[in-house]
Amino acid sequence: RCFSVVKPKAKRPLRPKEELLRDATHHDVPVRRRAVKDLGKYREDPEAIQAIAKALGDEDVAVQLAAQGAMSKVAELGDERTVKVTLERVSSTCEWTRIAALSTLADITGKFGHATRGSALDLEVDAAVKGRLEDSDWGVRRAAIDTMASRAQTNCEETLEAAKKLLEDQMGTVRESAIKAIASLVPKGSREAIDWVSPRLDDWHESVRRAAVVAVAKIAEKGDQHSIELEKTACDDRSWIVRKAATDSLATTATLNDLPSLRKLGRMLEDFDPLPRMAAIYGMAELCGVGHRKAIQLAETRLEHRDPGTRQACLQLLEKIATKDMEDIVKKVEERMEDEDEHVRDSAFYALEAIKANPPGRRTWKSDLPDLGDLDRIGLDSSDDEDDKGDQL
């Protein structure tokens, strides 16, 4: 049998700078976006830097995002040329340009302690960012607190005070960013910070409530009962988005032998939405590990639940934590292969295969799911392959 040798795909050659500078003002958005992105590869080039800075004020957000990514690549971190031209746009009359400029400053200036911090230009950046915390546009205020937090020292009082003030902002997305800023800066186990954030668990905006419960889990020490009670309450939220985040958070904060928390996670297997159920499956599996008798019992008792989604969730949990020496569990999983619901039957089939291959004993279980924790950054920059496909259309 003959196998062909797959040659590595050659990278798309970099187009001439003059062509990119022309296309950066093209009437077609995809053309401008690709041109701006490629200008980022002309390192230290003054014309490229100016063209990218102009694109931060583009009318289309896709071009602005490309400019943000390109600006972080065209020069070293904290380079005066990129910082200056970006700083000039923080005072733009267009709110979208101000947002793009603030977000770019977070990417192109050094974190606290970087060699470029503390210079005269860096102090100008600090002043400009702080000045936008009271901007008339909520998007600018959000970008300002995000940038301020990313540049701040851990437990920075000035940034924390600014974030606490924005917890009362009229816009939910600004309150959400303020919560994230607090969680990123305070020390682990800060009860004071949890007390700042916890009132937002009753916020009318679901994304704020979600951010609050995620922040509680990030700040709290493992096993902190105050935080666990907050997370349990959030598990009963009216929004599935919050319930899913609360289930993840509870599984993170709870300890292995915390039976009330395990029972609450077990009840989340009965949630009417699939994503909180999925969070309970993976949360219990990672918290308890393979062979944990109480977790197995919590799943076993729900195998005949009236809701097929719950029956399926319990099978998927047993698939991960049950072992082949548990004959009673194997028998009950086999019975589910005759279930009236086709999805339950499918899950029973795969669970049975996995359980029979799972050797006895207690051990940890690690999820194979990708980490989607930083959703805000996903999609910021496209790959060259995606641009190549666009060129072929």
Buried (B, 14 or more C-beta within 10 A) or exposed (E): EEEEEEEEEEEEEEBEBEEBBEBBEBEEBBBBBBBBBBBBBBEEBEEBBBBBBBBBBBEBEBBBBBBBBBBBBBBEBBBEBBBBBBBEBBEBEBBBBBBBBBBBBBBBBBEEEEEBBEEEBBEBBBEBBBEBBEBEBBBBBBBBBBBBBBBBEEEBEEBBEBBBEBBEBEBBBBBBBBBBBBBBBBEEEBEEBBEBBBEBBEBEBBBBBBBBBBBBBBBBEBBBEBBBEBBBBBBEBEBBBBBBBBBBBBBBBBEBEBEEBBEBBBBBBBBEBEBBBBBBBBBBBBBBBBBBEBBBEBBBEBBEBEBBBBBBBBBBBBBBBBBBEBEEBBEBBBEBBEBEBEEBBBBBBEBBEBBEEBEEEEEEBEEEEEEEEEEEEEEEBBEEEEBEEEEEE
